[in-house]
């Protein structure tokens, strides 16, 4: 008996994935459909797999497109084929567990898109040891009265500090209004220590750019003209959109890797599901070398900075663990 819903079959390596409702409009501003979303992720396949590989991943799903409700989903949706891999995470405070998607191949990404996923938000650790991050994340989050010129200024300061530390940063647009920088680290420390190191870095950036930067955690206490260097994105179970992840915005914007030389000229609006495939075909994955051992950074200097700051009276506020959904 024929299906009442139109569908297409997509071949991904040795998988065949049925995509239902391929003509459903997901992005009303452009008219981009679910099929367009699939085509985008196929076009940047090596990049999105590299960004998600073996990381617990939360899915931001839009079952009826952006015009409908958004679902933040940690547990893998029901009906996953046997070849889609997961990782079981524990949440001791809540006495609960969650089996999250763990991408090991492009087919898993396309299957998640079939299940209405638009955004992919991975942990900063991998399934071999989810409690030991191998990624330090620098999130430059503009305030309500910030502009992108401020993001560029702060990015230059962050780059300067990274260079002085001997750390290699891999920048990308957030896909929103900010900028992210990823640094590979040795998985020697737990989430609390990595967050503490990230706060020490953020405070150093704040010292060098006090007119632009804040590290005040509570939004209500921040100057709206200041950019927040969000160290809390390194806390356990806090996630941000992966490199190459589409964002749930009307123009189908993408979180796009950029080179440091591009930061001064790049505009987040330039990177969409329509422009990124040609860019990826031309220049490849700018984060392809992020796992090179030569780029791996030892957090010891930042933890020394944290010790120094705390000895001077600075506090490291606690961040509660998020409850699994």
Secondary structure as UniProt FT lines:
FT   STRAND          7..12
FT   TURN            13..14
FT   STRAND          15..20
FT   TURN            22..23
FT   STRAND          25..27
FT   TURN            28..31
FT   STRAND          32..33
FT   HELIX           34..43
FT   HELIX           45..52
FT   TURN            53..54
FT   STRAND          56..61
FT   TURN            63..64
FT   TURN            66..67
FT   STRAND          71..73
FT   TURN            78..79
FT   TURN            82..83
FT   STRAND          86..91
FT   TURN            92..95
FT   STRAND          96..102
FT   HELIX           106..114
FT   TURN            115..116
FT   STRAND          117..122
FT   HELIX           127..129
FT   TURN            130..131
FT   STRAND          135..141
FT   TURN            144..145
FT   HELIX           148..165
FT   STRAND          170..173
FT   STRAND          179..185
FT   HELIX           191..208
FT   TURN            210..212
FT   STRAND          213..214
FT   HELIX           219..221
FT   TURN            224..225
FT   STRAND          227..229
FT   HELIX           231..234
FT   TURN            236..237
FT   STRAND          240..241
FT   TURN            243..244
FT   TURN            250..251
FT   STRAND          253..254
FT   HELIX           260..262
FT   TURN            263..265
FT   HELIX           268..270
FT   TURN            273..275
FT   HELIX           276..283
FT   TURN            286..291
FT   HELIX           293..295
FT   HELIX           300..311
FT   TURN            312..313
//
